[in-house]
Amino acid sequence: MPSKAAKTLEPFTVEVSASELPKRVLDRFPERPAADARFAVTVEPAETEAEKLAALQRDLQAGLDDLAAGRVSDGREVFARLKARFPGG
């Protein structure tokens, strides 16, 4: 039984051969990879739609709070600074 203070799973990456990939992953390839082809696979917890929506709402509110507090920059000034910092881009 998981404890109330269960640790959050940190994302991790492993290297696997194509022969180890599940069929639903292999089906997404335009062409079947060679069985010995290697891939880096990152595993991380997935968010539910409700969690994604809550995170989006928090981010939007943070932006609105910044706007209300005057923590904004004029777009033209920002692009001028970027062009000066990265000429030719």
C-alpha positions as CSV (number, residue, x, y, z in Angstrom):
1,M,0.0,0.0,0.0
2,P,1.5,3.4,-1.0
3,S,2.3,5.8,1.8
4,K,0.6,9.2,2.1
5,A,4.1,10.8,1.6
6,A,4.7,8.8,-1.6
7,K,7.5,10.3,-3.7
8,T,6.8,11.8,-7.1
9,L,8.3,9.8,-9.9
10,E,11.1,11.7,-11.6
11,P,11.3,11.3,-15.3
12,F,14.0,9.0,-16.5
13,T,15.4,7.8,-19.8
14,V,16.4,4.4,-20.9
15,E,17.9,3.0,-24.1
16,V,16.0,0.1,-25.7
17,S,16.1,-1.8,-29.0
18,A,13.2,-1.6,-31.4
19,S,12.3,-5.2,-30.6
20,E,11.6,-4.1,-27.0
21,L,9.1,-1.4,-28.0
22,P,5.4,-2.1,-27.6
23,K,3.3,-2.6,-30.7
24,R,1.4,0.6,-30.2
25,V,4.7,2.6,-30.3
26,L,6.0,0.7,-33.3
27,D,2.7,1.3,-35.2
28,R,3.5,5.1,-35.1
29,F,6.7,4.7,-37.2
30,P,6.2,5.4,-40.9
31,E,8.4,2.3,-41.6
32,R,9.1,-0.5,-39.2
33,P,12.6,0.0,-37.7
34,A,15.2,-2.8,-37.7
35,A,14.8,-5.0,-34.6
36,D,18.3,-3.9,-33.4
37,A,17.7,-0.2,-33.9
38,R,18.2,1.7,-30.6
39,F,16.0,4.3,-29.2
40,A,16.1,6.6,-26.1
41,V,12.7,6.3,-24.3
42,T,11.8,8.8,-21.5
43,V,9.2,7.8,-19.0
44,E,7.4,10.4,-17.0
45,P,4.0,10.5,-15.2
46,A,1.1,11.6,-17.5
47,E,-1.2,14.4,-16.4
48,T,-5.0,14.0,-16.6
49,E,-7.0,16.5,-18.6
50,A,-8.1,18.1,-15.3
51,E,-4.5,18.5,-14.2
52,K,-3.5,20.0,-17.5
53,L,-6.5,22.4,-17.3
54,A,-5.6,23.4,-13.7
55,A,-2.0,24.0,-14.7
56,L,-3.1,26.2,-17.7
57,Q,-5.4,28.2,-15.5
58,R,-2.6,28.8,-12.9
59,D,-0.2,29.9,-15.7
60,L,-2.8,32.2,-17.2
61,Q,-3.6,33.7,-13.7
62,A,0.2,34.2,-13.1
63,G,0.3,36.1,-16.4
64,L,-2.7,38.2,-15.5
65,D,-1.2,39.0,-12.1
66,D,2.1,40.1,-13.8
67,L,0.1,42.3,-16.1
68,A,-1.9,43.9,-13.3
69,A,1.3,44.5,-11.3
70,G,3.0,46.2,-14.3
71,R,5.5,43.4,-14.8
72,V,5.4,43.7,-18.6
73,S,7.7,44.8,-21.4
74,D,6.9,46.5,-24.7
75,G,7.1,44.0,-27.5
76,R,9.1,46.3,-29.8
77,E,11.7,46.9,-27.1
78,V,12.0,43.2,-26.4
79,F,12.5,42.4,-30.1
80,A,15.1,45.2,-30.4
81,R,17.1,43.8,-27.5
82,L,16.9,40.3,-29.0
83,K,18.0,41.5,-32.4
84,A,20.9,43.4,-30.8
85,R,21.9,40.3,-28.8
86,F,21.5,37.9,-31.7
87,P,22.4,39.8,-34.9
88,G,21.8,38.2,-38.2
89,G,19.0,36.0,-36.8
